[in-house]
Amino acid sequence: MFAKRKTPSKAEQVMGAVKETVGRAVGNERLTAEGRAERAKGGLREAGKKARGAHKR
């Protein structure tokens, strides 16, 4: 059950990493920046979920 709730944020982090890597490979600064932002967004979402989970205990 916990893994199911964690999946969207992890997927967002992975997609961000892919975008960032592809952007660097082709020299596209915009794609690199989008990837970094998407990765950070997924990380923040996951941290928020962890904080909420810790608060409930």
N, C-alpha and C positions, 0 to 999 in steps of 0.2 A: 504494500500500500504506500509506504513512504517513497519508494522508488518511482511510483507513478506520479506523485506530486513533484518530484525533483526533476523529472524529464524535460519539461519545457525550458527551464533555465539552463540546464546542461546543453540542450540542443542549440539554444541561442549562443552559448559560449563557443560551441564547436563551429557553428556557422560563421561566427565572427572571426574565429581563428583562420578558417578557410579563406574568407574574404581578404583578411589581412595578408595572408601568405600569397594569394594570387595577385593581389594589388602590388606587393613588393616584387613579385616575379616579373610582372609586365611593366612595372614602373608607373603604375597608376596611383597617384597620391590620394585621390578622392576615395578610391576603393579601399586603400589601406586604412584611411581614417574611419570609414564606415565600419570596417571590420573591427578596429580597436574599440569603437563606440559600442558596437553590438556585443562584443565580449564583455565589456565593462557593465553593460546593462544586465546581462545574464548573471554576472557575478554579484551585482547589487541585489538582484531579485532573489538569488539563492541565499545571500546573507540575511536578507529580510525575513525569509521563511525560517531560517535557523533561529533568528532572534525571537520570532513569534513562538516557535516551538519550545525554546528555552524558557520563555515567559510563562507558558502554560503549565510547565512542570512544577 
